[in-house]
Amino acid sequence: MSSKIVPSPPDGRPLYLRIAAVLRAEIEGGKFGPGQLLPSIAYLSKRFQASTITVRRALGLLQDEGLLSIQQGFGTWVNRPRPDEFDPLLKEASRIRDLAISLITRIETLRKNKVSPAS
């Protein structure tokens, strides 16, 4: 099993995004192959030291990206790659969305701490 904790990067991304990034990298790297069942949500919660809600949110994000299929009561599977001319665009859109969430998180932190962007 890989490390249990997903360390907080300097950009302050939410935990579900960091979990999704780890799982995405493992899928793309071949640790989980097409049609393979992912570990249970309970197992992933322990692995990442996160709530089941956070893990479900990460899995839902990967499902929205088309990487996973989720069937309640049956599990979560890695989808077979589909030849799709839009795949590069979807990956870029996902990257931009992650950057936007990071920016929003940073802005909220600055507002909360009442720090001006120039400092």
Backbone as JSON Lines, residues from 0, in Angstrom:
{"i":0,"aa":"M","n":[0.85,-1.17,0.0],"ca":[0.0,0.0,0.0],"c":[0.89,1.23,0.0]}
{"i":1,"aa":"S","n":[0.51,2.26,-0.75],"ca":[1.29,3.48,-0.77],"c":[0.99,4.3,0.47]}
{"i":2,"aa":"S","n":[1.62,5.46,0.56],"ca":[1.49,6.26,1.77],"c":[0.03,6.52,2.13]}
{"i":3,"aa":"K","n":[-0.21,6.61,3.43],"ca":[-1.57,6.78,3.92],"c":[-2.04,8.21,3.8]}
{"i":4,"aa":"I","n":[-1.16,9.17,3.94],"ca":[-1.56,10.57,3.97],"c":[-1.19,11.22,2.64]}
{"i":5,"aa":"V","n":[-2.11,12.03,2.14],"ca":[-1.82,12.82,0.95],"c":[-1.42,14.19,1.47]}
{"i":6,"aa":"P","n":[-0.11,14.52,1.44],"ca":[0.33,15.77,2.05],"c":[-0.31,16.99,1.38]}
{"i":7,"aa":"S","n":[-0.51,18.01,2.18],"ca":[-1.11,19.25,1.68],"c":[-0.07,20.03,0.88]}
{"i":8,"aa":"P","n":[-0.33,20.26,-0.4],"ca":[0.61,21.03,-1.19],"c":[0.49,22.52,-0.87]}
{"i":9,"aa":"P","n":[1.47,23.31,-1.26],"ca":[1.43,24.74,-0.95],"c":[0.2,25.45,-1.53]}
{"i":10,"aa":"D","n":[-0.39,24.91,-2.61],"ca":[-1.53,25.6,-3.22],"c":[-2.82,25.42,-2.42]}
{"i":11,"aa":"G","n":[-2.81,24.56,-1.4],"ca":[-3.96,24.41,-0.53],"c":[-5.16,23.73,-1.15]}
{"i":12,"aa":"R","n":[-4.93,22.87,-2.15],"ca":[-6.06,22.17,-2.78],"c":[-6.81,21.34,-1.76]}
{"i":13,"aa":"P","n":[-8.13,21.25,-1.9],"ca":[-8.91,20.4,-1.0],"c":[-8.48,18.94,-1.09]}
{"i":14,"aa":"L","n":[-8.69,18.22,0.01],"ca":[-8.25,16.83,0.1],"c":[-8.86,15.96,-1.0]}
{"i":15,"aa":"Y","n":[-10.13,16.16,-1.35],"ca":[-10.74,15.3,-2.37],"c":[-10.03,15.46,-3.71]}
{"i":16,"aa":"L","n":[-9.53,16.66,-4.02],"ca":[-8.8,16.86,-5.27],"c":[-7.45,16.14,-5.23]}
{"i":17,"aa":"R","n":[-6.82,16.16,-4.06],"ca":[-5.53,15.48,-3.92],"c":[-5.7,13.96,-4.02]}
{"i":18,"aa":"I","n":[-6.79,13.45,-3.42],"ca":[-7.06,12.01,-3.52],"c":[-7.35,11.64,-4.96]}
{"i":19,"aa":"A","n":[-8.17,12.44,-5.63],"ca":[-8.49,12.17,-7.04],"c":[-7.23,12.18,-7.88]}
{"i":20,"aa":"A","n":[-6.32,13.11,-7.61],"ca":[-5.07,13.19,-8.38],"c":[-4.22,11.93,-8.18]}
{"i":21,"aa":"V","n":[-4.15,11.44,-6.94],"ca":[-3.37,10.22,-6.67],"c":[-3.99,9.04,-7.41]}
{"i":22,"aa":"L","n":[-5.31,8.89,-7.29],"ca":[-5.98,7.76,-7.94],"c":[-5.89,7.87,-9.47]}
{"i":23,"aa":"R","n":[-6.02,9.09,-10.0],"ca":[-5.9,9.3,-11.45],"c":[-4.52,8.87,-11.93]}
{"i":24,"aa":"A","n":[-3.49,9.27,-11.18],"ca":[-2.11,8.91,-11.54],"c":[-1.92,7.39,-11.48]}
{"i":25,"aa":"E","n":[-2.52,6.75,-10.48],"ca":[-2.4,5.3,-10.36],"c":[-3.12,4.59,-11.51]}
{"i":26,"aa":"I","n":[-4.27,5.12,-11.92],"ca":[-4.99,4.53,-13.06],"c":[-4.19,4.73,-14.33]}
{"i":27,"aa":"E","n":[-3.75,5.96,-14.56],"ca":[-2.99,6.26,-15.78],"c":[-1.64,5.54,-15.79]}
{"i":28,"aa":"G","n":[-1.1,5.27,-14.61],"ca":[0.18,4.56,-14.51],"c":[0.05,3.05,-14.58]}
{"i":29,"aa":"G","n":[-1.19,2.55,-14.6],"ca":[-1.39,1.12,-14.76],"c":[-1.57,0.33,-13.48]}
{"i":30,"aa":"K","n":[-1.55,0.99,-12.32],"ca":[-1.75,0.25,-11.07],"c":[-3.14,-0.38,-11.05]}
{"i":31,"aa":"F","n":[-4.12,0.34,-11.57],"ca":[-5.48,-0.19,-11.71],"c":[-5.81,-0.19,-13.2]}
{"i":32,"aa":"G","n":[-6.05,-1.38,-13.74],"ca":[-6.29,-1.51,-15.17],"c":[-7.76,-1.44,-15.54]}
{"i":33,"aa":"P","n":[-8.03,-1.31,-16.82],"ca":[-9.4,-1.26,-17.32],"c":[-10.21,-2.48,-16.86]}
{"i":34,"aa":"G","n":[-11.4,-2.22,-16.34],"ca":[-12.27,-3.27,-15.87],"c":[-11.97,-3.74,-14.45]}
{"i":35,"aa":"Q","n":[-10.88,-3.25,-13.87],"ca":[-10.49,-3.68,-12.53],"c":[-11.32,-2.96,-11.47]}
{"i":36,"aa":"L","n":[-11.68,-3.7,-10.44],"ca":[-12.41,-3.16,-9.3],"c":[-11.45,-2.41,-8.39]}
{"i":37,"aa":"L","n":[-11.8,-1.19,-8.02],"ca":[-10.99,-0.42,-7.08],"c":[-11.23,-0.93,-5.66]}
{"i":38,"aa":"P","n":[-10.31,-0.64,-4.75],"ca":[-10.56,-1.0,-3.35],"c":[-11.82,-0.31,-2.84]}
{"i":39,"aa":"S","n":[-12.36,-0.83,-1.76],"ca":[-13.6,-0.27,-1.2],"c":[-13.4,1.16,-0.7]}
{"i":40,"aa":"I","n":[-14.5,1.86,-0.56],"ca":[-14.45,3.23,-0.04],"c":[-13.9,3.21,1.38]}
{"i":41,"aa":"A","n":[-14.27,2.2,2.16],"ca":[-13.75,2.1,3.53],"c":[-12.23,1.95,3.52]}
{"i":42,"aa":"Y","n":[-11.72,1.11,2.62],"ca":[-10.27,0.93,2.5],"c":[-9.59,2.23,2.09]}
{"i":43,"aa":"L","n":[-10.15,2.89,1.06],"ca":[-9.57,4.15,0.58],"c":[-9.62,5.22,1.67]}
{"i":44,"aa":"S","n":[-10.69,5.23,2.46],"ca":[-10.79,6.2,3.56],"c":[-9.66,6.0,4.56]}
{"i":45,"aa":"K","n":[-9.36,4.75,4.87],"ca":[-8.26,4.47,5.79],"c":[-6.92,4.83,5.15]}
{"i":46,"aa":"R","n":[-6.78,4.45,3.89],"ca":[-5.52,4.71,3.18],"c":[-5.19,6.2,3.17]}
{"i":47,"aa":"F","n":[-6.2,7.03,2.86],"ca":[-5.96,8.47,2.73],"c":[-6.29,9.23,4.01]}
{"i":48,"aa":"Q","n":[-6.67,8.51,5.06],"ca":[-7.06,9.13,6.33],"c":[-8.07,10.24,6.09]}
{"i":49,"aa":"A","n":[-9.14,9.88,5.37],"ca":[-10.17,10.84,4.98],"c":[-11.54,10.23,5.26]}
{"i":50,"aa":"S","n":[-12.54,11.08,5.34],"ca":[-13.9,10.58,5.55],"c":[-14.39,9.88,4.28]}
{"i":51,"aa":"T","n":[-15.4,9.04,4.46],"ca":[-15.96,8.37,3.29],"c":[-16.59,9.38,2.34]}
{"i":52,"aa":"I","n":[-17.11,10.48,2.87],"ca":[-17.7,11.53,2.03],"c":[-16.63,12.13,1.12]}
{"i":53,"aa":"T","n":[-15.45,12.39,1.68],"ca":[-14.35,12.96,0.9],"c":[-13.9,12.0,-0.19]}
{"i":54,"aa":"V","n":[-13.79,10.71,0.15],"ca":[-13.39,9.71,-0.84],"c":[-14.46,9.59,-1.93]}
{"i":55,"aa":"R","n":[-15.73,9.58,-1.54],"ca":[-16.81,9.52,-2.53],"c":[-16.75,10.72,-3.48]}
{"i":56,"aa":"R","n":[-16.44,11.88,-2.93],"ca":[-16.34,13.09,-3.77],"c":[-15.2,12.95,-4.78]}
{"i":57,"aa":"A","n":[-14.07,12.41,-4.34],"ca":[-12.93,12.18,-5.24],"c":[-13.3,11.18,-6.33]}
{"i":58,"aa":"L","n":[-13.96,10.08,-5.94],"ca":[-14.38,9.07,-6.92],"c":[-15.4,9.64,-7.88]}
{"i":59,"aa":"G","n":[-16.31,10.47,-7.37],"ca":[-17.31,11.1,-8.23],"c":[-16.67,11.99,-9.28]}
{"i":60,"aa":"L","n":[-15.62,12.69,-8.88],"ca":[-14.88,13.54,-9.82],"c":[-14.27,12.69,-10.93]}
{"i":61,"aa":"L","n":[-13.67,11.56,-10.56],"ca":[-13.07,10.67,-11.56],"c":[-14.14,10.02,-12.43]}
{"i":62,"aa":"Q","n":[-15.32,9.78,-11.86],"ca":[-16.43,9.26,-12.65],"c":[-16.87,10.32,-13.67]}
{"i":63,"aa":"D","n":[-16.96,11.57,-13.23],"ca":[-17.33,12.65,-14.15],"c":[-16.33,12.79,-15.29]}
{"i":64,"aa":"E","n":[-15.08,12.48,-15.02],"ca":[-14.03,12.54,-16.05],"c":[-14.07,11.32,-16.97]}
{"i":65,"aa":"G","n":[-14.89,10.32,-16.61],"ca":[-15.01,9.13,-17.44],"c":[-14.01,8.03,-17.11]}
{"i":66,"aa":"L","n":[-13.22,8.23,-16.05],"ca":[-12.23,7.22,-15.69],"c":[-12.83,6.04,-14.95]}
{"i":67,"aa":"L","n":[-13.92,6.29,-14.2],"ca":[-14.51,5.25,-13.35],"c":[-15.99,5.08,-13.63]}
{"i":68,"aa":"S","n":[-16.48,3.89,-13.3],"ca":[-17.91,3.61,-13.24],"c":[-18.22,3.19,-11.82]}
{"i":69,"aa":"I","n":[-19.26,3.77,-11.25],"ca":[-19.63,3.47,-9.86],"c":[-21.03,2.89,-9.85]}
{"i":70,"aa":"Q","n":[-21.17,1.72,-9.21],"ca":[-22.49,1.13,-9.01],"c":[-22.66,0.87,-7.52]}
{"i":71,"aa":"Q","n":[-23.59,1.61,-6.92],"ca":[-23.81,1.47,-5.49],"c":[-24.12,0.02,-5.14]}
{"i":72,"aa":"G","n":[-23.44,-0.48,-4.14],"ca":[-23.63,-1.85,-3.7],"c":[-22.77,-2.87,-4.44]}
{"i":73,"aa":"F","n":[-22.15,-2.45,-5.55],"ca":[-21.33,-3.37,-6.34],"c":[-19.88,-2.96,-6.41]}
{"i":74,"aa":"G","n":[-19.6,-1.68,-6.36],"ca":[-18.22,-1.22,-6.38],"c":[-17.94,-0.19,-7.44]}
{"i":75,"aa":"T","n":[-16.65,0.08,-7.58],"ca":[-16.15,1.09,-8.51],"c":[-15.12,0.43,-9.42]}
{"i":76,"aa":"W","n":[-15.34,0.57,-10.73],"ca":[-14.46,-0.04,-11.72],"c":[-13.77,1.03,-12.56]}
{"i":77,"aa":"V","n":[-12.59,0.67,-13.02],"ca":[-11.88,1.52,-13.98],"c":[-12.49,1.27,-15.35]}
{"i":78,"aa":"N","n":[-12.85,2.36,-16.02],"ca":[-13.42,2.25,-17.36],"c":[-12.35,1.9,-18.38]}
{"i":79,"aa":"R","n":[-12.79,1.24,-19.43],"ca":[-11.89,0.99,-20.55],"c":[-11.69,2.31,-21.29]}
{"i":80,"aa":"P","n":[-10.47,2.56,-21.75],"ca":[-10.24,3.81,-22.48],"c":[-11.07,3.84,-23.75]}
{"i":81,"aa":"R","n":[-11.67,4.98,-24.01],"ca":[-12.43,5.13,-25.25],"c":[-11.63,6.03,-26.19]}
{"i":82,"aa":"P","n":[-11.51,5.57,-27.41],"ca":[-10.87,6.49,-28.37],"c":[-11.83,7.65,-28.59]}
{"i":83,"aa":"D","n":[-11.4,8.8,-28.19],"ca":[-12.29,9.96,-28.24],"c":[-11.46,11.18,-28.61]}
{"i":84,"aa":"E","n":[-11.89,11.87,-29.62],"ca":[-11.15,13.04,-30.07],"c":[-11.17,14.15,-29.04]}
{"i":85,"aa":"F","n":[-12.08,14.07,-28.05],"ca":[-12.19,15.11,-27.05],"c":[-11.37,14.83,-25.8]}
{"i":86,"aa":"D","n":[-10.73,13.67,-25.69],"ca":[-9.96,13.33,-24.49],"c":[-8.93,14.41,-24.11]}
{"i":87,"aa":"P","n":[-8.12,14.9,-25.05],"ca":[-7.17,15.95,-24.66],"c":[-7.88,17.2,-24.13]}
{"i":88,"aa":"L","n":[-9.02,17.53,-24.71],"ca":[-9.76,18.7,-24.24],"c":[-10.33,18.46,-22.85]}
{"i":89,"aa":"L","n":[-10.81,17.25,-22.59],"ca":[-11.36,16.94,-21.27],"c":[-10.27,16.99,-20.2]}
{"i":90,"aa":"K","n":[-9.09,16.49,-20.54],"ca":[-7.98,16.54,-19.58],"c":[-7.57,17.98,-19.3]}
{"i":91,"aa":"E","n":[-7.53,18.8,-20.34],"ca":[-7.18,20.21,-20.16],"c":[-8.25,20.93,-19.35]}
{"i":92,"aa":"A","n":[-9.51,20.63,-19.62],"ca":[-10.6,21.23,-18.85],"c":[-10.51,20.82,-17.38]}
{"i":93,"aa":"S","n":[-10.17,19.57,-17.13],"ca":[-10.01,19.09,-15.76],"c":[-8.86,19.82,-15.07]}
{"i":94,"aa":"R","n":[-7.77,20.01,-15.79],"ca":[-6.61,20.72,-15.23],"c":[-6.98,22.16,-14.9]}
{"i":95,"aa":"I","n":[-7.71,22.82,-15.81],"ca":[-8.13,24.2,-15.59],"c":[-9.08,24.29,-14.4]}
{"i":96,"aa":"R","n":[-10.0,23.32,-14.29],"ca":[-10.93,23.3,-13.15],"c":[-10.16,23.17,-11.84]}
{"i":97,"aa":"D","n":[-9.16,22.28,-11.8],"ca":[-8.36,22.11,-10.59],"c":[-7.62,23.4,-10.24]}
{"i":98,"aa":"L","n":[-7.09,24.09,-11.26],"ca":[-6.41,25.36,-11.01],"c":[-7.38,26.41,-10.49]}
{"i":99,"aa":"A","n":[-8.59,26.45,-11.05],"ca":[-9.6,27.41,-10.6],"c":[-9.97,27.16,-9.15]}
{"i":100,"aa":"I","n":[-10.15,25.89,-8.78],"ca":[-10.48,25.56,-7.39],"c":[-9.34,25.97,-6.47]}
{"i":101,"aa":"S","n":[-8.11,25.76,-6.91],"ca":[-6.95,26.17,-6.1],"c":[-6.93,27.69,-5.93]}
{"i":102,"aa":"L","n":[-7.23,28.42,-7.0],"ca":[-7.25,29.88,-6.94],"c":[-8.35,30.37,-6.0]}
{"i":103,"aa":"I","n":[-9.52,29.77,-6.1],"ca":[-10.64,30.14,-5.23],"c":[-10.28,29.87,-3.77]}
{"i":104,"aa":"T","n":[-9.65,28.72,-3.52],"ca":[-9.23,28.38,-2.16],"c":[-8.24,29.42,-1.63]}
{"i":105,"aa":"R","n":[-7.31,29.81,-2.47],"ca":[-6.3,30.82,-2.07],"c":[-6.96,32.15,-1.77]}
{"i":106,"aa":"I","n":[-7.89,32.57,-2.64],"ca":[-8.6,33.84,-2.44],"c":[-9.39,33.81,-1.14]}
{"i":107,"aa":"E","n":[-10.08,32.7,-0.88],"ca":[-10.85,32.58,0.37],"c":[-9.93,32.65,1.58]}
{"i":108,"aa":"T","n":[-8.75,32.05,1.49],"ca":[-7.8,32.1,2.59],"c":[-7.33,33.53,2.82]}
{"i":109,"aa":"L","n":[-7.03,34.23,1.73],"ca":[-6.59,35.62,1.86],"c":[-7.7,36.49,2.46]}
{"i":110,"aa":"R","n":[-8.93,36.28,2.01],"ca":[-10.05,37.05,2.56],"c":[-10.23,36.77,4.04]}
{"i":111,"aa":"K","n":[-10.15,35.49,4.4],"ca":[-10.33,35.1,5.78],"c":[-9.26,35.73,6.67]}
{"i":112,"aa":"N","n":[-8.06,35.78,6.17],"ca":[-6.95,36.36,6.92],"c":[-6.8,37.86,6.69]}
{"i":113,"aa":"K","n":[-7.64,38.4,5.82],"ca":[-7.65,39.82,5.48],"c":[-6.26,40.31,5.08]}
{"i":114,"aa":"V","n":[-5.66,39.52,4.19],"ca":[-4.34,39.85,3.66],"c":[-4.52,40.35,2.24]}
{"i":115,"aa":"S","n":[-3.87,41.44,1.9],"ca":[-3.99,41.95,0.53],"c":[-3.14,41.1,-0.39]}
{"i":116,"aa":"P","n":[-3.57,40.92,-1.67],"ca":[-2.82,40.09,-2.62],"c":[-1.39,40.57,-2.85]}
{"i":117,"aa":"A","n":[-1.12,41.84,-2.62],"ca":[0.22,42.39,-2.85],"c":[1.23,41.96,-1.79]}
{"i":118,"aa":"S","n":[0.75,41.48,-0.64],"ca":[1.7,41.12,0.43],"c":[2.24,39.74,0.31]}
